[in-house]
Amino acid sequence: MNKHLYCCQNAAQNFFDHIIPVPDDFNVNLKCLHGLNRNEFINGLKSLTEIIQVMYIDMIQNPEEYGLPLVEDIQYEKYNPKAGASWYSALRLVTTLHNMVQCGELTAGSITVNKKIFTETNKKLKNYSVSNTPMILKKLCDYGFIIQGFNGKSFDKNSETFNISHADGGFIIPAMYGYMSNTRLYKYALFSLNYFLATPQDTWSDEWSMSMFAEYLTGEEREFYESFNRYLFATELIVGKSDDYSNISFRREYMMPKGKSVLIRFYSDNGKLRICLRLRHMDSYSGYIEIVPERVKQIFRNKSNCRFCAERCGYRCAWTFEGITYTMCGYMFYFDIADYKPEDVEFYNQIVFREIKAAVQKNKKK
């Protein structure tokens, strides 16, 4: 991800990076159609996605025109409320459209929105609240949206409603209404307009999610990913899914038996496959780690940068490797696989097998 000066710019860049093209054909949730056929909905979602993509670029370049707080993006030792508010402000664009849908009704290619409810909703949503609403609305108008009753600064005081349509007409507004009326705000994939939120959730099988993720990988990355997953499917691990951040806004997690903790996390980071292992029992199979290839060994030569792990805490994890004791934060820290050699899958399979075995044995002793 390209780094920028302000937190809000980096958040907008994050959403932009995670937008993926809407495919020409996919299994559309019937609840999203609202009078459109499948092809019309897909075309409308494509056009809407392209508009949002261009607007994110504009937001990155001109955050002040969207009324976003300009707080420099630096590394804070602890949470900084102003930095957090700046980051969350990049949500305002899509949140505004979502609130219009939630507070309105679709009629003949436009959405009639209850002005009072819309205004109150914009202010009340925690982390998703929208301030400087007129500035967001003005930018929407700059990109083809038509908001009747809005003069560029305020709404007509004598009306209880306002209408939103788009200059291109067609399927953009009905598709937006269908897509956002069936998606909750807390789904971060919504902010990248990712199409899988418009598919029936009961079709999200483990095999489907794996193949969907694999479509965006190539070469050795894809071969490694598919081979590793075939092994993991055969274990007792539980598969978890999330619409959290990734370039396809999809994250796969394999959790320990009984689902008590995440063991493996797959996601895409700025177009690059990222695989993270949360290992806690390396000392029980350190002999095996000693014989794996150097490119696998190197992930175990990491130290945590968590300042709390300098002292003993409930999450502190330590292991000894090559005669050196390492300490990491077992709560926040993962081992990142950096080199995806398909021939290394068997080594990681064995590490996972040994980690599961050690965890099960430890739980039996409790």
ZAMARGU-4260 file (C-alpha; in steps of 0.2 Angstrom, whole numbers, plus 5000, padded with zeros to 4 digits):
<rodrens>
0) 5000/5000/5000 | 5006/5017/4996 | 5009/5027/5012 | 5003/5045/5013 | 5004/5059/5026
5) 4987/5058/5034 | 4978/5044/5042 | 4962/5047/5032 | 4972/5046/5016 | 4980/5029/5021
10) 4962/5022/5025 | 4956/5028/5008 | 4971/5020/5000 | 4967/5004/5009 | 4949/5003/5003
15) 4955/5008/4985 | 4968/4994/4985 | 4955/4981/4991 | 4943/4985/4977 | 4942/4970/4964
20) 4933/4970/4947 | 4915/4964/4947 | 4915/4948/4936 | 4903/4948/4921 | 4893/4934/4929
25) 4891/4927/4947 | 4877/4920/4957 | 4867/4935/4963 | 4857/4935/4979 | 4839/4937/4973
30) 4836/4949/4987 | 4847/4961/4979 | 4838/4962/4962 | 4823/4974/4966 | 4816/4973/4949
35) 4832/4971/4939 | 4838/4955/4931 | 4854/4947/4935 | 4864/4955/4921 | 4856/4972/4924
40) 4861/4971/4943 | 4879/4966/4938 | 4881/4980/4926 | 4874/4992/4939 | 4886/4986/4952
45) 4901/4987/4940 | 4897/5005/4936 | 4895/5010/4955 | 4911/5001/4959 | 4920/5011/4946
50) 4913/5027/4953 | 4918/5023/4970 | 4935/5018/4964 | 4938/5035/4956 | 4931/5044/4971
55) 4944/5036/4983 | 4958/5042/4972 | 4950/5059/4973 | 4949/5057/4992 | 4967/5052/4993
60) 4972/5067/4983 | 4960/5080/4991 | 4955/5074/5008 | 4951/5092/5014 | 4937/5093/5000
65) 4928/5078/5009 | 4929/5087/5026 | 4941/5074/5033 | 4952/5078/5048 | 4970/5079/5043
70) 4979/5070/5056 | 4997/5064/5052 | 4999/5046/5051 | 5013/5041/5063 | 5016/5026/5074
75) 5008/5030/5091 | 5014/5020/5107 | 4996/5019/5112 | 4979/5022/5103 | 4977/5041/5098
80) 4959/5046/5097 | 4962/5060/5084 | 4972/5048/5073 | 4958/5035/5074 | 4945/5048/5070
85) 4955/5053/5055 | 4956/5035/5049 | 4937/5032/5052 | 4933/5047/5042 | 4937/5039/5026
90) 4921/5028/5029 | 4910/5043/5026 | 4908/5041/5008 | 4901/5024/5007 | 4892/5026/5024
95) 4883/5041/5017 | 4876/5030/5002 | 4872/5016/5014 | 4862/5027/5025 | 4852/5034/5011
100) 4847/5017/5006 | 4843/5012/5024 | 4833/5028/5026 | 4824/5028/5009 | 4813/5018/4997
105) 4817/5014/4979 | 4805/5021/4966 | 4808/5022/4947 | 4827/5022/4947 | 4829/5034/4962
110) 4829/5033/4981 | 4817/5044/4991 | 4826/5047/5007 | 4818/5053/5024 | 4828/5068/5027
115) 4826/5069/5046 | 4830/5051/5049 | 4845/5051/5037 | 4852/5067/5046 | 4850/5059/5063
120) 4857/5042/5057 | 4873/5051/5051 | 4877/5058/5068 | 4873/5042/5079 | 4883/5028/5071
125) 4898/5024/5082 | 4914/5025/5071 | 4903/5026/5056 | 4896/5043/5060 | 4896/5056/5046
130) 4901/5074/5050 | 4903/5087/5036 | 4888/5079/5027 | 4886/5093/5014 | 4904/5091/5008
135) 4902/5072/5005 | 4885/5076/4996 | 4894/5089/4985 | 4907/5077/4980 | 4894/5064/4976
140) 4886/5077/4964 | 4903/5080/4956 | 4903/5062/4951 | 4886/5061/4943 | 4874/5059/4958
145) 4859/5070/4957 | 4852/5075/4975 | 4836/5084/4973 | 4833/5097/4986 | 4851/5099/4990
150) 4859/5116/4984 | 4877/5111/4987 | 4877/5117/5005 | 4861/5112/5013 | 4844/5104/5010
155) 4828/5113/5006 | 4820/5117/5023 | 4802/5114/5017 | 4804/5096/5012 | 4803/5081/5022
160) 4812/5070/5009 | 4825/5071/4995 | 4828/5060/4980 | 4845/5053/4974 | 4847/5047/4957
165) 4862/5046/4944 | 4865/5056/4928 | 4868/5040/4919 | 4851/5033/4924 | 4851/5015/4920
170) 4855/5002/4934 | 4867/5011/4946 | 4854/5017/4959 | 4844/5001/4959 | 4860/4990/4960
175) 4866/5001/4974 | 4849/5000/4983 | 4849/4981/4981 | 4867/4979/4986 | 4867/4990/5002
180) 4850/4986/5008 | 4856/4968/5011 | 4873/4973/5018 | 4877/4979/5036 | 4889/4993/5039
185) 4901/4983/5050 | 4906/4972/5035 | 4921/4981/5029 | 4920/4973/5012 | 4906/4985/5009
190) 4918/4999/5009 | 4927/4992/4994 | 4911/4987/4985 | 4916/4969/4984 | 4903/4959/4974
195) 4903/4943/4985 | 4892/4952/4998 | 4879/4951/4984 | 4880/4932/4983 | 4869/4920/4993
200) 4878/4917/5010 | 4872/4899/5010 | 4883/4896/4995 | 4899/4901/5004 | 4906/4883/5006
205) 4924/4880/5011 | 4928/4874/4994 | 4920/4889/4986 | 4929/4901/4997 | 4946/4893/4993
210) 4943/4893/4975 | 4938/4911/4975 | 4953/4916/4984 | 4964/4906/4973 | 4957/4915/4957
215) 4967/4930/4962 | 4984/4921/4964 | 4996/4915/4951 | 5011/4904/4949 | 5020/4897/4965
220) 5009/4907/4977 | 4993/4899/4970 | 5001/4882/4970 | 5007/4884/4988 | 4990/4890/4993
225) 4980/4876/4985 | 4992/4863/4991 | 4992/4869/5009 | 4973/4871/5010 | 4971/4853/5003
230) 4981/4847/5018 | 4972/4858/5030 | 4955/4852/5024 | 4960/4835/5030 | 4964/4840/5048
235) 4952/4843/5063 | 4954/4862/5061 | 4939/4873/5060 | 4937/4884/5045 | 4933/4902/5049
240) 4928/4916/5037 | 4929/4934/5038 | 4925/4949/5026 | 4939/4959/5034 | 4953/4968/5024
245) 4961/4959/5010 | 4962/4963/4991 | 4948/4952/4989 | 4940/4956/5005 | 4941/4938/5011
250) 4951/4930/5025 | 4952/4912/5028 | 4956/4906/5046 | 4960/4889/5052 | 4956/4887/5071
255) 4962/4874/5083 | 4950/4860/5087 | 4935/4867/5096 | 4938/4884/5089 | 4947/4891/5104
260) 4961/4900/5094 | 4966/4905/5077 | 4981/4894/5071 | 4983/4899/5052 | 4977/4915/5043
265) 4977/4918/5025 | 4973/4934/5016 | 4980/4946/5003 | 4990/4961/5007 | 4992/4974/4993
270) 4991/4960/4980 | 5003/4948/4989 | 4997/4932/4997 | 5000/4933/5016 | 5000/4917/5027
275) 5002/4919/5046 | 5005/4905/5058 | 5001/4907/5077 | 5012/4895/5085 | 5014/4893/5104
280) 5022/4876/5107 | 5038/4876/5096 | 5049/4869/5110 | 5040/4853/5109 | 5045/4850/5091
285) 5061/4861/5090 | 5070/4846/5084 | 5060/4845/5068 | 5062/4864/5065 | 5081/4861/5065
290) 5081/4851/5050 | 5069/4861/5039 | 5076/4872/5024 | 5084/4888/5029 | 5070/4898/5021
295) 5058/4890/5033 | 5069/4891/5048 | 5071/4910/5046 | 5053/4914/5052 | 5057/4907/5069
300) 5071/4920/5071 | 5059/4934/5076 | 5057/4944/5091 | 5042/4953/5097 | 5042/4972/5097
305) 5028/4972/5110 | 5034/4982/5125 | 5023/4973/5137 | 5031/4956/5132 | 5047/4962/5141
310) 5039/4957/5157 | 5029/4941/5160 | 5010/4943/5155 | 4996/4931/5150 | 5000/4932/5132
315) 5019/4931/5132 | 5026/4916/5122 | 5044/4910/5122 | 5054/4897/5113 | 5072/4891/5111
320) 5079/4889/5094 | 5097/4886/5089 | 5102/4889/5107 | 5094/4907/5107 | 5078/4911/5117
325) 5066/4921/5108 | 5051/4930/5115 | 5035/4936/5106 | 5018/4942/5110 | 5007/4927/5108
330) 4991/4938/5107 | 4996/4949/5093 | 5011/4941/5084 | 5011/4929/5070 | 5024/4920/5061
335) 5023/4926/5043 | 5028/4914/5029 | 5038/4925/5016 | 5044/4912/5003 | 5031/4902/4994
340) 5040/4887/4988 | 5027/4873/4983 | 5040/4860/4989 | 5040/4868/5006 | 5021/4864/5009
345) 5026/4847/5017 | 5037/4856/5030 | 5023/4867/5035 | 5011/4853/5035 | 5022/4844/5048
350) 5024/4860/5058 | 5005/4862/5059 | 5003/4843/5063 | 5015/4845/5078 | 5008/4861/5084
355) 4990/4853/5085 | 4997/4838/5093 | 5006/4848/5106 | 4991/4859/5109 | 4979/4844/5112
360) 4992/4836/5124 | 4993/4852/5134 | 4974/4853/5135 | 4973/4835/5141 | 4985/4839/5156
365) 4974/4854/5162
</rodrens>
